[in-house]
Amino acid sequence: MLRLRHMSQDIGDFVPPSCELLGLGEPTHGEPAFGWVRNDLFDRLTGLGFRSIALEIDRVAALAVDDYVQGGPGSLDDVMRDGFSHGWGGFAPNRALVAWLREHNATRPPEDRLTFHGFDAPTENTTAPSPRAYLEHARDHLGLDLDLAGLLGDDERWHHTDAIMDPARSPGATPEAEKARVIADDLLARLHERAPESPRAAWSRAKTHLTAGIALLRYHRQAAIPLDQGARIRLLLATRDAIMAENLFAIRDAETRRGRTLVFSHNLHLKKTPSTWEMRGTSMTWHGAGEIVASLWGDRYAFIASSLGRSAALGLGDPPAGTYEDDLGGRFATWGLTTTMPSGLTRTDTTPPMGYFPLAADTLDGADALLHVADGTSLRR
């Protein structure tokens, strides 16, 4: 059981009947309370037909996590190290979630087990790997003779920070990269042509690797465009979110007959309105994954935004009077859900090192509900 105390509300009251994909946002990656609340809510959501969860981690790496929670070999330590990108395998709520999923599935038939997904691209903020290994997985699945290592060259030239931050150093627009994009498209066509010859699980795994490789070729191509740094970062943020949206559509395609899906990520990725990020005095706006999904799926997608009052982990104090978080703090002593959106102003007592994105009107706009954590410390395990 992953349930917390203090939860007196029924999560079913906040999930529209039409919802197939429920986005649960978090306003920061640095406050563990949101991971604990996520675990609690997913436990409860399984009673409403939810059979899968997707986190903001590399989709290919996360295949190892799902293998483990389905009862596969290996240790919890290994899967937390190898199956989570961004270093998030070290977060206690994530470890508890994976351990619980394996225990939950152990006594159930395959059709009733819970599945685990990542929906992010295999990138970090300033680096992205070579597409070689991802394309080679599909090549090997198809039994083709292609020298992708000879074509794409040393992996480090793709993975180096300069390959993303300096367009002149990017291999994304080289003749070799363009040839690899054509080959990848041919591989995808061949994969579909030969689908009847493959076991479904192996075919799906090959497609997941191949689409990740194609996404990386696209990401590196964008990194090669000579733009000023603000426009460059905005383009890469938009490209990453488009990849996230594609991955969510693919996950739902795989899960649609089994049940509904909870997706957990930052508010910026899941909100139904354009995402905006202020960085070094530059404001960048782009269409996030949630906005893309909502525009195509309508009420099949629902979004619960999140906010935070105070947090010892972030060094965040009580919200100033008159802010959205102050209004919510008057309603919830610990944490809670509401469909009555707060009134007030966006708080200005935060700093970039805290990593907290305060509630703003554009986050609330279109949200189906709001989760507020009054004090992160009160939800420690």
C-alpha positions in Angstrom: 0.0 0.0 0.0 1.3 3.5 -0.9 -1.4 5.5 0.8 -0.8 8.6 3.0 -2.7 9.8 5.9 -4.9 12.9 5.7 -6.5 12.0 2.4 -10.3 12.2 3.0 -11.3 13.1 -0.6 -12.3 10.6 -3.3 -10.0 11.0 -6.3 -12.8 9.7 -8.4 -14.6 13.0 -7.9 -11.7 14.7 -9.8 -11.4 12.4 -12.8 -13.9 13.1 -15.6 -15.6 10.0 -16.9 -14.3 10.7 -20.4 -10.7 10.8 -19.3 -8.3 8.1 -20.7 -5.1 10.0 -19.9 -4.8 11.9 -16.6 -2.0 14.3 -16.2 -0.8 15.0 -12.7 1.6 17.9 -12.6 4.2 19.0 -10.1 5.5 22.5 -9.7 9.0 21.4 -8.9 11.2 18.3 -9.2 12.8 19.0 -5.9 10.0 18.5 -3.3 9.6 14.7 -2.6 6.0 15.3 -1.3 4.7 15.3 -4.8 6.1 11.9 -5.5 4.5 10.5 -2.3 1.1 12.0 -3.2 1.5 10.6 -6.8 2.0 7.1 -5.3 -1.0 7.4 -3.1 -3.3 8.7 -5.9 -2.1 6.0 -8.3 -2.9 3.3 -5.7 -6.4 4.7 -5.5 -6.8 5.2 -9.3 -6.3 1.5 -9.9 -9.7 1.1 -8.5 -11.0 3.4 -11.3 -9.6 1.3 -14.1 -6.1 2.8 -14.3 -3.6 0.1 -15.3 -0.5 2.1 -16.3 1.7 5.0 -15.1 4.1 7.1 -17.2 6.8 9.3 -15.7 9.0 12.1 -17.1 11.9 9.8 -17.8 13.6 8.2 -20.9 11.0 5.9 -22.6 13.6 3.4 -23.7 15.4 3.2 -20.4 12.0 2.7 -18.6 11.5 -0.5 -20.5 13.9 -2.1 -18.0 11.7 -0.8 -15.1 8.6 -2.4 -16.6 10.4 -5.7 -17.2 11.2 -5.6 -13.5 7.7 -4.8 -12.2 6.3 -7.6 -14.4 8.5 -10.0 -12.4 11.6 -10.0 -14.5 15.1 -10.7 -13.1 17.5 -8.2 -11.6 17.6 -6.2 -8.4 15.7 -3.1 -7.4 19.1 -1.2 -7.1 20.0 -2.1 -10.6 16.7 -1.0 -12.1 16.6 2.3 -10.2 20.1 3.0 -11.6 19.6 1.9 -15.2 15.9 2.5 -15.8 15.6 6.1 -14.6 17.1 9.0 -16.5 17.9 12.5 -15.0 19.2 10.8 -11.8 15.6 10.3 -10.6 16.2 6.7 -9.7 17.7 8.0 -6.4 14.4 9.6 -5.4 12.7 7.7 -2.5 9.1 8.0 -3.8 10.2 6.5 -7.2 11.9 3.6 -5.5 8.8 2.9 -3.4 6.6 3.1 -6.5 8.7 0.5 -8.4 8.9 -1.9 -5.4 5.1 -1.6 -4.9 4.3 -2.2 -8.6 6.4 -5.5 -8.5 4.7 -6.6 -5.3 1.2 -5.7 -6.6 1.8 -7.6 -9.9 3.2 -10.7 -8.3 -0.2 -12.1 -7.4 -2.1 -11.0 -10.5 -2.6 -12.5 -14.0 -0.8 -10.6 -16.9 -4.0 -8.9 -18.0 -4.6 -7.3 -14.6 -1.0 -6.2 -13.9 0.1 -2.6 -13.8 2.6 -1.3 -16.4 5.3 1.3 -16.1 6.4 3.7 -18.9 8.7 6.6 -19.4 7.4 9.2 -21.9 10.5 11.5 -22.2 13.1 11.6 -24.9 16.6 10.3 -23.9 18.0 13.8 -23.4 19.2 15.9 -20.6 19.1 19.7 -20.4 22.3 20.3 -22.3 23.1 16.9 -23.9 21.5 14.3 -26.1 23.1 10.9 -27.0 23.9 9.5 -30.4 21.0 7.8 -32.2 23.3 4.9 -33.1 22.3 2.3 -30.4 18.6 3.0 -30.9 18.7 2.5 -34.7 20.9 -0.6 -34.3 18.3 -2.2 -32.1 15.7 -1.9 -34.9 18.3 -3.0 -37.5 19.1 -6.1 -35.5 15.4 -6.9 -35.0 15.0 -6.8 -38.8 18.2 -8.8 -39.4 19.7 -6.2 -41.8 23.3 -5.5 -42.6 23.9 -1.8 -42.0 27.0 -0.2 -40.7 25.5 2.6 -38.6 28.5 3.0 -36.3 30.7 3.7 -39.4 28.1 6.2 -40.7 27.4 8.1 -37.4 30.9 8.0 -36.0 32.0 8.3 -32.4 29.1 8.5 -29.9 30.9 11.3 -27.9 30.7 13.8 -30.7 26.9 13.6 -30.4 26.8 13.4 -26.6 29.1 16.3 -26.0 27.5 19.4 -24.5 28.8 21.5 -27.4 26.8 19.4 -29.8 23.7 20.8 -28.3 24.8 24.3 -27.2 26.9 25.3 -30.2 25.3 24.8 -33.7 28.8 24.9 -35.3 29.7 21.8 -33.3 26.5 19.9 -33.9 26.6 16.8 -36.1 22.8 17.1 -36.6 23.0 18.7 -40.1 25.9 16.8 -41.5 25.5 14.6 -44.7 25.9 11.6 -42.5 23.0 12.7 -40.2 20.8 13.3 -43.2 21.6 9.9 -44.6 20.8 8.4 -41.2 17.4 10.1 -41.2 16.6 8.5 -44.6 17.7 5.1 -43.3 15.7 5.5 -40.1 12.6 6.2 -42.2 13.2 3.1 -44.3 13.7 1.1 -41.1 10.3 2.3 -39.8 8.6 1.3 -43.1 10.3 -2.1 -43.1 9.3 -2.6 -39.4 5.7 -2.2 -40.3 5.9 -4.3 -43.4 7.3 -7.2 -41.4 5.1 -6.8 -38.4 3.2 -10.1 -39.0 6.6 -12.0 -38.8 7.4 -10.7 -35.3 6.1 -11.5 -31.8 4.1 -8.4 -30.7 6.3 -7.6 -27.7 9.5 -7.8 -29.6 8.0 -5.6 -32.4 6.8 -3.0 -30.0 10.2 -2.9 -28.3 11.9 -2.4 -31.6 9.5 0.4 -32.6 10.1 2.1 -29.2 13.9 2.1 -29.8 13.5 3.2 -33.5 11.2 6.1 -32.7 13.6 7.2 -30.0 16.4 7.2 -32.6 14.3 9.1 -35.0 13.5 11.6 -32.3 17.2 12.1 -31.5 18.0 12.7 -35.1 15.3 15.4 -35.1 16.5 16.9 -31.9 20.1 17.1 -33.1 19.0 18.6 -36.4 17.2 21.4 -34.5 20.4 21.9 -32.4 22.3 22.6 -35.6 20.2 25.6 -36.6 22.1 28.8 -36.0 19.9 30.9 -33.8 20.5 33.2 -30.8 20.6 31.3 -27.6 17.1 32.2 -26.4 15.4 31.1 -29.7 17.6 28.1 -29.8 16.6 26.9 -26.3 12.9 27.6 -27.1 13.1 25.5 -30.2 14.7 22.6 -28.3 12.1 22.8 -25.5 9.3 22.7 -28.2 11.0 19.8 -29.9 11.3 17.8 -26.7 7.6 18.4 -25.8 6.5 17.3 -29.2 8.4 14.1 -28.7 6.8 13.7 -25.3 3.3 14.1 -26.9 4.1 11.5 -29.5 5.3 9.1 -26.8 2.0 9.6 -24.9 0.0 8.8 -27.9 2.0 5.6 -28.4 1.7 4.6 -24.8 -2.1 5.0 -24.9 -2.2 3.0 -28.2 -0.5 0.2 -26.3 -2.7 0.6 -23.2 -6.1 1.4 -24.6 -7.6 -2.1 -24.2 -6.1 -2.6 -20.7 -7.2 0.6 -19.0 -6.5 4.2 -18.3 -3.1 5.9 -17.8 -1.8 8.3 -15.2 1.1 10.6 -16.4 3.2 12.4 -13.9 5.4 15.3 -14.9 6.1 19.0 -14.4 3.2 21.3 -14.7 5.0 23.0 -17.7 4.8 19.7 -19.7 1.3 18.8 -18.8 -0.7 22.0 -18.7 -3.3 22.7 -21.4 -2.1 26.2 -22.2 1.2 27.4 -23.7 4.3 26.8 -21.5 6.4 29.8 -20.6 9.9 29.8 -18.9 11.9 32.9 -17.9 15.6 32.2 -18.2 18.3 34.8 -17.7 15.9 37.6 -18.5 14.5 35.9 -21.6 10.9 34.7 -21.8 10.4 31.6 -23.9 6.9 30.3 -24.9 6.1 27.0 -26.6 3.4 24.3 -26.9 3.9 21.7 -24.2 3.0 18.0 -24.4 -0.2 18.5 -22.5 -1.4 21.3 -24.7 -0.7 19.2 -27.8 -2.5 16.2 -26.4 -5.5 18.3 -25.3 -5.8 20.0 -28.7 -6.1 16.6 -30.4 -8.0 14.6 -27.7 -10.3 17.1 -26.0 -11.9 15.6 -22.9 -10.1 12.3 -23.3 -7.2 14.2 -21.5 -7.6 15.7 -18.1 -5.0 17.8 -16.1 -4.5 18.2 -12.4 -2.2 21.1 -11.7 -0.2 21.3 -8.5 1.1 24.0 -6.2 3.2 24.2 -3.0 3.0 26.4 0.1 6.3 25.9 1.9 9.1 23.5 1.6 12.2 22.9 3.8 13.7 20.9 0.9 13.6 23.9 -1.4 14.1 26.6 1.3 10.7 28.0 0.4 8.9 29.9 3.2 5.2 30.6 3.8 3.5 32.1 0.7 3.0 35.9 1.0 -0.5 37.1 1.7 -2.7 37.6 -1.4 -1.0 35.0 -3.5 -2.7 31.9 -5.0 -0.8 29.6 -2.6 -1.8 31.7 0.4 -5.5 31.3 -0.6 -5.0 27.5 -0.9 -3.1 27.3 2.4 -6.2 28.6 4.1 -8.2 25.6 2.7 -5.7 22.7 3.3 -3.7 22.1 6.4 -1.6 19.4 4.8 -2.7 18.7 1.2 -5.8 18.3 -0.9 -7.6 18.5 -4.2 -10.1 21.1 -5.4 -12.0 22.2 -8.5 -12.5 25.6 -7.1 -9.6 27.6 -8.4 -7.9 30.1 -6.1 -7.9 33.9 -6.4 -4.9 36.0 -5.9 -1.5 36.9 -7.5 1.5 35.0 -8.5 4.0 34.8 -5.7 7.4 36.5 -6.2 9.3 35.3 -3.2 11.0 32.4 -5.1 14.4 32.2 -6.7 15.6 30.1 -9.7 17.8 27.8 -7.5 14.7 26.8 -5.5 13.3 25.2 -8.7 9.7 26.1 -7.8 7.4 27.5 -10.5 4.7 29.5 -8.7 1.1 29.2 -9.6 0.1 31.5 -12.4 -3.2 32.2 -14.2 -2.1 30.4 -17.4 -1.5 27.2 -15.4 -4.9 27.3 -13.8 -6.6 28.0 -17.1 -7.9 24.8 -18.5 -6.9 22.7 -15.4 -9.6 20.2 -14.4 -8.5 20.3 -10.8 -5.8 21.5 -8.5 -3.6 19.6 -6.0 -2.1 21.8 -3.2 0.6 20.7 -0.8 0.6 23.2 2.1 3.9 21.9 3.6 6.1 19.4 2.0 7.6 18.3 5.3 4.2 17.0 6.5 4.3 14.4 3.8 7.7 12.9 4.4 7.9 9.1 4.7 
